[in-house]
Amino acid sequence: MADLPDTAPLPLDPRAVRLTAVADSRDDAIRQCGQALVDVGAVDESYIGAMLERERSISTYVGEGVAIPHGTLAAKDAVHHDAICVLRFPDGVDWNGEQVTVCVGIAARGDGHVRLLAELAQILLDPDSARALRDATEISEVVDLLQPSREEAS
């Protein structure tokens, strides 16, 4: 598949949004993110291992209760198309001493992760948007937040 143009919304399939997830550990949360990406056809199962490997080398916790797990560069061949997933853990997950309530998993071919991370950073750096993502209780809220309409994006 061709890379998405720079103006494209984040590649979020509503089926990859899970708002009442429960995890007993950081690794369990990462596995669930990876499985959500597998379930929408974005990645092979092997990508889940690459996500765990990335976390062992450097934490994907970004602050404000959010982690952005993603695979290693070596796993790009396991990616079928760029995609993100959003898992909300209302009870939180211990992430190396930090409390995470939202995981945004990323799968990207080539350097697509750079654009995805930049777009996510814009959302997460806005306190209102970050709070809206953490507090979302409807899939449509997450989709609207991460895929603004063309009018809003202009």
Short mmCIF file of the C-alpha atoms (twelve columns), coordinates in Angstrom:
data_MODEL
# 
_entry.id   MODEL 
# 
loop_
_atom_site.group_PDB 
_atom_site.id 
_atom_site.type_symbol 
_atom_site.label_atom_id 
_atom_site.label_alt_id 
_atom_site.label_comp_id 
_atom_site.label_asym_id 
_atom_site.label_seq_id 
_atom_site.Cartn_x 
_atom_site.Cartn_y 
_atom_site.Cartn_z 
_atom_site.pdbx_PDB_model_num 
ATOM 1   C CA . MET A 1   0.000   0.000   0.000  1 
ATOM 2   C CA . ALA A 2   1.110   3.532   -0.678 1 
ATOM 3   C CA . ASP A 3   2.089   5.768   2.186  1 
ATOM 4   C CA . LEU A 4   -0.641  8.075   3.399  1 
ATOM 5   C CA . PRO A 5   -0.382  11.709  2.338  1 
ATOM 6   C CA . ASP A 6   0.748   14.118  5.035  1 
ATOM 7   C CA . THR A 7   -2.772  15.553  5.320  1 
ATOM 8   C CA . ALA A 8   -4.493  12.206  5.886  1 
ATOM 9   C CA . PRO A 9   -6.163  11.575  9.241  1 
ATOM 10  C CA . LEU A 10  -4.583  9.062   11.558 1 
ATOM 11  C CA . PRO A 11  -5.339  5.549   10.260 1 
ATOM 12  C CA . LEU A 12  -7.763  4.508   13.004 1 
ATOM 13  C CA . ASP A 13  -10.214 1.684   12.391 1 
ATOM 14  C CA . PRO A 14  -13.062 1.992   14.927 1 
ATOM 15  C CA . ARG A 15  -12.712 -1.763  15.542 1 
ATOM 16  C CA . ALA A 16  -9.257  -0.991  17.015 1 
ATOM 17  C CA . VAL A 17  -10.715 1.195   19.773 1 
ATOM 18  C CA . ARG A 18  -11.348 -0.553  23.086 1 
ATOM 19  C CA . LEU A 19  -12.456 1.656   25.926 1 
ATOM 20  C CA . THR A 20  -12.938 -0.764  28.810 1 
ATOM 21  C CA . ALA A 21  -9.768  -2.832  28.593 1 
ATOM 22  C CA . VAL A 22  -8.261  -4.492  31.652 1 
ATOM 23  C CA . ALA A 23  -4.604  -5.528  31.898 1 
ATOM 24  C CA . ASP A 24  -2.701  -7.099  34.760 1 
ATOM 25  C CA . SER A 25  0.672   -5.739  33.587 1 
ATOM 26  C CA . ARG A 26  2.408   -3.458  31.125 1 
ATOM 27  C CA . ASP A 27  3.262   -6.426  28.897 1 
ATOM 28  C CA . ASP A 28  -0.360  -7.593  28.954 1 
ATOM 29  C CA . ALA A 29  -1.453  -4.093  27.846 1 
ATOM 30  C CA . ILE A 30  1.113   -4.123  25.022 1 
ATOM 31  C CA . ARG A 31  -0.041  -7.580  23.900 1 
ATOM 32  C CA . GLN A 32  -3.632  -6.323  23.804 1 
ATOM 33  C CA . CYS A 33  -2.568  -3.338  21.686 1 
ATOM 34  C CA . GLY A 34  -0.738  -5.642  19.319 1 
ATOM 35  C CA . GLN A 35  -3.731  -7.966  19.113 1 
ATOM 36  C CA . ALA A 36  -5.995  -5.026  18.238 1 
ATOM 37  C CA . LEU A 37  -3.661  -4.216  15.332 1 
ATOM 38  C CA . VAL A 38  -3.680  -7.892  14.272 1 
ATOM 39  C CA . ASP A 39  -7.492  -7.981  14.477 1 
ATOM 40  C CA . VAL A 40  -7.846  -5.144  11.937 1 
ATOM 41  C CA . GLY A 41  -5.324  -6.714  9.550  1 
ATOM 42  C CA . ALA A 42  -2.627  -4.096  10.044 1 
ATOM 43  C CA . VAL A 43  0.107   -6.468  11.252 1 
ATOM 44  C CA . ASP A 44  1.174   -10.091 11.549 1 
ATOM 45  C CA . GLU A 45  1.162   -11.708 15.000 1 
ATOM 46  C CA . SER A 46  4.975   -11.422 15.061 1 
ATOM 47  C CA . TYR A 47  4.596   -7.647  15.471 1 
ATOM 48  C CA . ILE A 48  3.393   -8.166  19.048 1 
ATOM 49  C CA . GLY A 49  6.793   -9.582  19.993 1 
ATOM 50  C CA . ALA A 50  8.481   -6.596  18.360 1 
ATOM 51  C CA . MET A 51  6.315   -4.253  20.455 1 
ATOM 52  C CA . LEU A 52  7.436   -6.038  23.626 1 
ATOM 53  C CA . GLU A 53  11.057  -5.912  22.437 1 
ATOM 54  C CA . ARG A 54  10.801  -2.132  21.851 1 
ATOM 55  C CA . GLU A 55  9.429   -1.654  25.373 1 
ATOM 56  C CA . ARG A 56  12.338  -3.606  26.855 1 
ATOM 57  C CA . SER A 57  14.817  -1.297  25.107 1 
ATOM 58  C CA . ILE A 58  13.049  2.016   25.839 1 
ATOM 59  C CA . SER A 59  9.808   2.891   27.585 1 
ATOM 60  C CA . THR A 60  6.978   4.073   25.382 1 
ATOM 61  C CA . TYR A 61  5.355   5.957   28.263 1 
ATOM 62  C CA . VAL A 62  4.985   9.581   27.130 1 
ATOM 63  C CA . GLY A 63  3.360   11.170  30.178 1 
ATOM 64  C CA . GLU A 64  -0.128  12.248  31.195 1 
ATOM 65  C CA . GLY A 65  -1.172  8.616   31.642 1 
ATOM 66  C CA . VAL A 66  -0.448  7.738   27.996 1 
ATOM 67  C CA . ALA A 67  1.861   5.163   26.416 1 
ATOM 68  C CA . ILE A 68  2.479   4.708   22.693 1 
ATOM 69  C CA . PRO A 69  3.699   1.129   22.215 1 
ATOM 70  C CA . HIS A 70  5.082   0.265   18.793 1 
ATOM 71  C CA . GLY A 71  7.377   -2.274  17.217 1 
ATOM 72  C CA . THR A 72  11.041  -2.141  16.391 1 
ATOM 73  C CA . LEU A 73  12.295  -1.021  12.987 1 
ATOM 74  C CA . ALA A 74  13.265  -4.625  12.263 1 
ATOM 75  C CA . ALA A 75  9.563   -5.560  12.430 1 
ATOM 76  C CA . LYS A 76  8.421   -3.242  9.625  1 
ATOM 77  C CA . ASP A 77  7.975   -6.258  7.325  1 
ATOM 78  C CA . ALA A 78  5.293   -7.545  9.713  1 
ATOM 79  C CA . VAL A 79  3.248   -4.388  9.015  1 
ATOM 80  C CA . HIS A 80  0.649   -4.648  6.236  1 
ATOM 81  C CA . HIS A 81  -0.513  -1.022  6.470  1 
ATOM 82  C CA . ASP A 82  -0.129  1.960   8.769  1 
ATOM 83  C CA . ALA A 83  -2.593  1.839   11.639 1 
ATOM 84  C CA . ILE A 84  -3.164  2.890   15.209 1 
ATOM 85  C CA . CYS A 85  -5.244  1.400   17.977 1 
ATOM 86  C CA . VAL A 86  -6.517  3.040   21.145 1 
ATOM 87  C CA . LEU A 87  -7.019  1.028   24.303 1 
ATOM 88  C CA . ARG A 88  -8.334  2.712   27.410 1 
ATOM 89  C CA . PHE A 89  -7.628  1.056   30.755 1 
ATOM 90  C CA . PRO A 90  -10.029 2.799   33.183 1 
ATOM 91  C CA . ASP A 91  -8.410  1.111   36.208 1 
ATOM 92  C CA . GLY A 92  -4.917  1.959   34.959 1 
ATOM 93  C CA . VAL A 93  -1.858  -0.174  34.310 1 
ATOM 94  C CA . ASP A 94  1.463   0.066   36.160 1 
ATOM 95  C CA . TRP A 95  3.995   1.091   33.520 1 
ATOM 96  C CA . ASN A 96  7.344   0.961   35.286 1 
ATOM 97  C CA . GLY A 97  5.990   2.989   38.183 1 
ATOM 98  C CA . GLU A 98  3.788   5.265   36.077 1 
ATOM 99  C CA . GLN A 99  0.022   4.839   35.841 1 
ATOM 100 C CA . VAL A 100 -1.189  4.438   32.243 1 
ATOM 101 C CA . THR A 101 -4.854  4.718   31.332 1 
ATOM 102 C CA . VAL A 102 -4.531  5.073   27.542 1 
ATOM 103 C CA . CYS A 103 -2.357  3.114   25.123 1 
ATOM 104 C CA . VAL A 104 -2.133  4.218   21.524 1 
ATOM 105 C CA . GLY A 105 -0.499  1.377   19.607 1 
ATOM 106 C CA . ILE A 106 1.241   2.213   16.343 1 
ATOM 107 C CA . ALA A 107 2.091   0.099   13.334 1 
ATOM 108 C CA . ALA A 108 3.817   1.761   10.398 1 
ATOM 109 C CA . ARG A 109 5.729   0.734   7.324  1 
ATOM 110 C CA . GLY A 110 8.911   2.594   6.499  1 
ATOM 111 C CA . ASP A 111 9.093   5.910   8.310  1 
ATOM 112 C CA . GLY A 112 5.317   6.282   8.609  1 
ATOM 113 C CA . HIS A 113 5.656   6.146   12.387 1 
ATOM 114 C CA . VAL A 114 7.307   9.570   12.361 1 
ATOM 115 C CA . ARG A 115 4.156   11.216  10.973 1 
ATOM 116 C CA . LEU A 116 1.900   9.189   13.266 1 
ATOM 117 C CA . LEU A 117 3.943   10.126  16.337 1 
ATOM 118 C CA . ALA A 118 3.994   13.799  15.297 1 
ATOM 119 C CA . GLU A 119 0.206   13.863  14.869 1 
ATOM 120 C CA . LEU A 120 -0.335  12.064  18.177 1 
ATOM 121 C CA . ALA A 121 2.033   14.491  19.904 1 
ATOM 122 C CA . GLN A 122 -0.072  17.433  18.681 1 
ATOM 123 C CA . ILE A 123 -3.147  15.870  20.277 1 
ATOM 124 C CA . LEU A 124 -1.427  14.794  23.484 1 
ATOM 125 C CA . LEU A 125 0.329   18.141  23.996 1 
ATOM 126 C CA . ASP A 126 -3.043  19.877  24.055 1 
ATOM 127 C CA . PRO A 127 -4.294  19.341  27.636 1 
ATOM 128 C CA . ASP A 128 -7.966  19.437  26.601 1 
ATOM 129 C CA . SER A 129 -7.464  16.897  23.816 1 
ATOM 130 C CA . ALA A 130 -5.362  14.626  26.038 1 
ATOM 131 C CA . ARG A 131 -8.029  14.784  28.756 1 
ATOM 132 C CA . ALA A 132 -10.771 14.073  26.197 1 
ATOM 133 C CA . LEU A 133 -8.862  10.998  25.017 1 
ATOM 134 C CA . ARG A 134 -8.337  9.750   28.587 1 
ATOM 135 C CA . ASP A 135 -11.991 10.349  29.478 1 
ATOM 136 C CA . ALA A 136 -13.612 9.030   26.280 1 
ATOM 137 C CA . THR A 137 -16.400 6.531   26.878 1 
ATOM 138 C CA . GLU A 138 -17.646 6.208   23.285 1 
ATOM 139 C CA . ILE A 139 -15.686 4.942   20.280 1 
ATOM 140 C CA . SER A 140 -17.061 7.840   18.224 1 
ATOM 141 C CA . GLU A 141 -15.424 10.313  20.634 1 
ATOM 142 C CA . VAL A 142 -12.011 8.730   20.048 1 
ATOM 143 C CA . VAL A 143 -12.494 8.594   16.287 1 
ATOM 144 C CA . ASP A 144 -13.625 12.235  16.189 1 
ATOM 145 C CA . LEU A 145 -10.654 13.299  18.291 1 
ATOM 146 C CA . LEU A 146 -8.071  11.426  16.223 1 
ATOM 147 C CA . GLN A 147 -9.707  11.879  12.817 1 
ATOM 148 C CA . PRO A 148 -10.976 15.450  12.648 1 
ATOM 149 C CA . SER A 149 -13.262 16.347  9.788  1 
ATOM 150 C CA . ARG A 150 -11.701 17.998  6.756  1 
ATOM 151 C CA . GLU A 151 -13.211 21.354  7.797  1 
ATOM 152 C CA . GLU A 152 -11.490 21.144  11.198 1 
ATOM 153 C CA . ALA A 153 -8.202  19.988  9.656  1 
ATOM 154 C CA . SER A 154 -8.072  22.956  7.243  1 
# 
